[in-house]
Amino acid sequence: MSVIKLIFTLLLVVLVAVLTGFNLSNKCTIWFFHNFENIPVFAALLVAFIFGVVITLPFVLFRKKSKTDKKKEMKTEDSLPVSQSISGEALLDVSDASYTQETETEPKEKNKKSKK
């Protein structure tokens, strides 16, 4: 599985490099309190992405847990898997119930009556 991830990552890096190479000649003018002329479009996109990551990091790293997050944690810690919450004896009692035998025999009797 890790080999597949490695191949996928390498293909993605190659794709980004190829697209970057084709777009290096595209230039634009950016106004940020001053006119910056002949800036490569790829550089502008890269700087915008890096600023977005830098601005988002403090919100992700230093977020406080909300009440719903705490409730979800408590529920997952307290709950048991279904297989552990039902005992084996209870499962046997359900499978040996008489109603399952009655429901299996009824269609056979009806079929016999309809054939006569």
C-alpha positions as CSV (number, residue, x, y, z in Angstrom):
1,M,0.0,0.0,0.0
2,S,2.8,2.4,0.8
3,V,4.3,1.8,-2.7
4,I,1.1,2.9,-4.3
5,K,1.0,6.0,-2.2
6,L,4.6,6.8,-3.1
7,I,3.9,6.4,-6.8
8,F,0.8,8.5,-6.6
9,T,2.7,11.3,-4.7
10,L,5.5,11.2,-7.3
11,L,3.0,11.5,-10.2
12,L,1.3,14.4,-8.4
13,V,4.7,16.2,-8.0
14,V,5.5,15.6,-11.7
15,L,2.1,16.9,-12.8
16,V,2.6,20.1,-10.6
17,A,6.1,20.6,-12.0
18,V,4.9,20.2,-15.6
19,L,2.1,22.7,-15.1
20,T,4.5,25.1,-13.4
21,G,6.9,24.8,-16.3
22,F,4.2,25.6,-18.9
23,N,2.9,28.6,-16.9
24,L,6.1,30.3,-16.0
25,S,5.9,32.6,-19.0
26,N,2.4,33.9,-18.0
27,K,2.8,37.2,-16.2
28,C,0.4,39.5,-14.6
29,T,0.2,42.8,-12.8
30,I,-0.8,42.7,-9.1
31,W,-1.9,45.7,-7.1
32,F,-1.2,45.5,-3.3
33,F,-0.9,49.2,-2.3
34,H,1.5,49.4,-5.2
35,N,1.6,48.1,-8.8
36,F,3.8,45.1,-9.1
37,E,4.2,44.4,-12.9
38,N,5.4,41.3,-14.7
39,I,4.8,38.9,-11.7
40,P,4.6,35.2,-12.8
41,V,1.0,33.9,-12.2
42,F,2.4,30.8,-10.6
43,A,4.4,32.8,-8.1
44,A,1.3,34.9,-7.2
45,L,-0.7,31.7,-6.6
46,L,2.1,30.1,-4.6
47,V,2.3,33.2,-2.3
48,A,-1.4,33.3,-1.9
49,F,-1.5,29.6,-0.9
50,I,1.3,30.1,1.6
51,F,-0.4,33.1,3.2
52,G,-3.6,31.0,3.5
53,V,-1.8,28.2,5.2
54,V,0.0,30.6,7.6
55,I,-3.2,32.4,8.5
56,T,-5.1,29.1,9.1
57,L,-2.5,27.4,11.2
58,P,-3.2,29.2,14.5
59,F,-6.9,28.5,14.2
60,V,-6.2,24.8,13.8
61,L,-3.5,24.4,16.3
62,F,-5.0,26.5,19.1
63,R,-8.7,25.8,18.8
64,K,-10.7,25.1,21.9
65,K,-12.9,22.1,22.1
66,S,-16.6,22.9,21.9
67,K,-19.3,21.3,24.0
68,T,-20.3,18.9,21.2
69,D,-16.8,17.7,20.7
70,K,-16.5,16.9,24.4
71,K,-19.9,15.1,24.4
72,K,-18.8,13.0,21.4
73,E,-15.6,12.0,23.2
74,M,-17.5,11.0,26.3
75,K,-19.9,8.8,24.3
76,T,-17.2,7.0,22.4
77,E,-15.3,6.3,25.6
78,D,-18.3,5.0,27.5
79,S,-19.9,2.9,24.7
80,L,-19.1,-0.7,24.1
81,P,-19.2,-2.5,20.8
82,V,-22.5,-4.3,20.1
83,S,-20.8,-7.7,20.3
84,Q,-19.7,-7.0,23.8
85,S,-22.9,-5.5,25.1
86,I,-25.1,-8.6,24.2
87,S,-24.2,-11.8,26.0
88,G,-23.9,-15.1,24.2
89,E,-26.8,-16.6,26.2
90,A,-29.1,-13.9,25.0
91,L,-28.2,-14.6,21.4
92,L,-28.9,-18.4,21.9
93,D,-32.2,-17.7,23.5
94,V,-33.3,-15.6,20.5
95,S,-32.2,-18.3,18.0
96,D,-34.0,-21.1,20.0
97,A,-37.3,-19.2,20.3
98,S,-40.4,-21.2,19.5
99,Y,-41.9,-18.5,17.2
100,T,-39.1,-19.1,14.7
101,Q,-40.1,-22.7,14.4
102,E,-43.8,-21.8,14.0
103,T,-43.2,-19.4,11.3
104,E,-41.1,-21.9,9.4
105,T,-43.9,-24.6,9.5
106,E,-46.9,-22.4,8.7
107,P,-46.1,-22.0,5.0
108,K,-45.7,-25.7,4.5
109,E,-49.1,-26.5,6.0
110,K,-50.7,-23.8,3.9
111,N,-49.1,-25.2,0.7
112,K,-50.4,-28.7,1.6
113,K,-54.0,-27.4,2.1
114,S,-53.9,-25.5,-1.1
115,K,-52.8,-28.6,-3.1
116,K,-55.8,-30.7,-1.8
